[in-house]
Amino acid sequence: MKLVILASIIGACAAGALPAYLPPQFRTAPTYYQESYRPRAGLERSAAILRSVSDVNERGFHYAFETENGIQAEETGHEANGIQAQGSYSYTGDDGQVYSVRYTADANGFQAEGAHLPTPPPLPEAIAKALQENQRDEANGIFDDGSYHDGKYGDSDVVVARAQFQPNRQYYTPGFRSTGYRY
């Protein structure tokens, strides 16, 4: 009996020494931005909604909202070969500038336009020329699927390619040469 009481006391003391366990759903999220780094964070946390419109029917959908901190969004769409939507949103950045984005989303993906968004570099001339040649060939019924076709290339090209690549035979073992493989 004394052994059971002693084990209970040691177990209680060991449990008291452990740090308190807090389940993950009750832990606080890490703070990525400090108030001094994002001055508008205080406004964003408690911004009231000034306008909210939502309409969904058999022809499509439309929603729009505006908050007191300057965030505005609007989107209209319908179902045709997937969802086709177009809309816009704007917000005031930490630098005080208003950023606006207009977009379409359809079978071609999400395509956004905005003065602050980066644009791709210009297409190199060689690639533009190759794309034009591909379009011209496809218009004439010539389709290149990327696979090799014996009749597509003349014998002279193959002979030149074989002449350019000759394996270095000094690294092969004599037994390999005696099996009848020739290059």
C-alpha positions, 0 to 999 in steps of 0.5 A: 500500500505504501508503494502505491501512495509513494508512486501517486505522490511522485506522479503528481509532482512530476505532472506539476513540473511539466509546462502547461499544454495548450491545444493548437486551436487555442494558441495565438497566431504568430505576429508577422508584422508589428504595428510600426511596420504596418501603420494601416493594420489598426484600420484594417482590423476593425474596418466597417463595411459601408456597402455590400451587394450580392446577387446570385441567380440562374444567369450568373452572379454579381457581388460588390463591397466597400469598406471604410478603410478604402477596400473596394471589390466587384465581380460579375460572372456566369457559367459558360464552359466553366466560370467566366468572371470579370471584376476589379478590386482596389485598396490603399497600400501602406505607402498611402497609394491606392492600388487598383486591379482589373481582371478576367478569369475564364478558360484562359486563367486569371489575367490581371491588369494594374499599373503596379503589376510587373509586365513580362519582358519583350519577346525575343526576335528569334522566338517571335519569328519561330512562332510566326513560322509555326502559325504559317505552317499550321495554316498550310496543314503542316503540324510538327508534333516533335517526334522524329520522322525518317522521311522528314530529314534528308539522308545528308543531314543524318550522315553529317550528324553521324560523322560529327559524333564518333564515340571514343573507342579506347574506353571500351573493353576488348570483350565488348568489341568482340561481341560484334558491336560496331560503330 
